[in-house]
Amino acid sequence: MGSQLKDPEKEEVNRCLWDYADIFAWTLPDMPGIRADIISHWLNVHLEARPVRQKKRHIAPERLRYLEEEVDKLLEAGFIKKVQYPEWLANVVMVPKANGKW
């Protein structure tokens, strides 16, 4: 919702969303009939390309908490899955939101 909405409008939008919450797709099983190649992300990497390893950076403890919460939500919803790579690939970039959260 936009931050410019007045309180009565926010309440109306919120009520509408709750009234129709059963038609929204919250997890992958909620989206039958959608082809996996449309909703899946694949890295388009040339087989001949050599990987460039970034220096591993540590995340500040207060940011790490927000990162772990977001990852847990995505794992629980089934939108991401855990994979094991033999080497470090890339660092997570945390960006602050306008409301002060990460």
Secondary structure per residue as TSV (DSSP state, phi and psi in degrees):
chain	resnum	aa	ss	phi	psi
A	1	M	-	360.0	145.4
A	2	G	-	-72.9	145.0
A	3	S	T	-71.7	-13.9
A	4	Q	T	-86.1	-7.9
A	5	L	S	-67.5	140.9
A	6	K	-	-76.1	157.8
A	7	D	H	-55.4	-44.9
A	8	P	H	-61.3	-36.7
A	9	E	H	-68.6	-40.1
A	10	K	H	-61.1	-43.9
A	11	E	H	-62.7	-39.6
A	12	E	H	-66.2	-44.3
A	13	V	H	-64.0	-44.0
A	14	N	H	-61.2	-44.2
A	15	R	H	-63.0	-41.9
A	16	C	H	-62.5	-43.8
A	17	L	H	-61.8	-42.2
A	18	W	H	-67.9	-36.4
A	19	D	H	-62.8	-33.3
A	20	Y	T	-111.2	21.9
A	21	A	G	-59.3	-27.5
A	22	D	G	-73.2	-13.0
A	23	I	G	-96.9	-6.3
A	24	F	S	-84.3	148.6
A	25	A	-	-90.0	113.7
A	26	W	-	-100.6	-23.7
A	27	T	S	-138.6	169.3
A	28	L	G	-59.6	-41.5
A	29	P	G	-62.7	-18.6
A	30	D	G	-74.9	-3.9
A	31	M	-	-119.1	59.5
A	32	P	T	-68.0	146.8
A	33	G	T	90.4	-8.2
A	34	I	-	-92.8	125.5
A	35	R	-	-63.7	141.0
A	36	A	H	-62.9	-31.5
A	37	D	H	-70.4	-16.4
A	38	I	H	-84.1	-38.4
A	39	I	H	-99.0	-1.1
A	40	S	-	-101.1	146.6
A	41	H	-	-106.9	130.0
A	42	W	-	-124.8	141.9
A	43	L	-	-82.0	124.4
A	44	N	-	-89.2	91.8
A	45	V	-	-117.0	132.8
A	46	H	-	-70.5	136.8
A	47	L	T	-64.6	-28.8
A	48	E	T	-82.5	-14.2
A	49	A	-	-71.9	138.5
A	50	R	-	-90.1	134.7
A	51	P	-	-69.4	144.7
A	52	V	-	-106.0	119.6
A	53	R	-	-90.0	125.5
A	54	Q	-	-82.9	153.4
A	55	K	-	-69.7	129.6
A	56	K	-	-69.3	128.1
A	57	R	-	-111.7	143.1
A	58	H	-	-88.6	147.4
A	59	I	-	-100.2	136.9
A	60	A	-	-58.5	144.9
A	61	P	H	-54.9	-40.4
A	62	E	H	-68.6	-31.9
A	63	R	H	-76.3	-35.3
A	64	L	H	-60.7	-37.1
A	65	R	H	-61.3	-46.4
A	66	Y	H	-64.5	-40.2
A	67	L	H	-61.8	-46.1
A	68	E	H	-63.6	-38.5
A	69	E	H	-62.6	-44.4
A	70	E	H	-65.3	-43.3
A	71	V	H	-64.1	-41.6
A	72	D	H	-61.2	-40.8
A	73	K	H	-63.6	-42.8
A	74	L	H	-68.2	-38.9
A	75	L	H	-63.9	-44.8
A	76	E	H	-64.1	-36.5
A	77	A	H	-76.6	-14.1
A	78	G	T	83.3	15.4
A	79	F	S	-86.2	-18.2
A	80	I	S	-132.9	162.5
A	81	K	-	-136.8	156.9
A	82	K	-	-79.5	131.2
A	83	V	-	-130.1	156.0
A	84	Q	-	-115.6	118.3
A	85	Y	-	-105.1	143.8
A	86	P	S	-69.7	-22.2
A	87	E	S	-135.1	159.5
A	88	W	-	-65.4	135.3
A	89	L	-	-102.3	-58.8
A	90	A	-	-154.9	155.0
A	91	N	-	-84.8	151.1
A	92	V	-	-80.4	138.3
A	93	V	-	-109.2	115.2
A	94	M	-	-94.6	131.3
A	95	V	-	-122.5	127.1
A	96	P	-	-71.9	139.9
A	97	K	-	-84.7	168.7
A	98	A	T	-64.0	-27.0
A	99	N	T	-86.5	5.7
A	100	G	S	95.1	-10.9
A	101	K	-	-83.3	170.2
A	102	W	-	-105.5	360.0
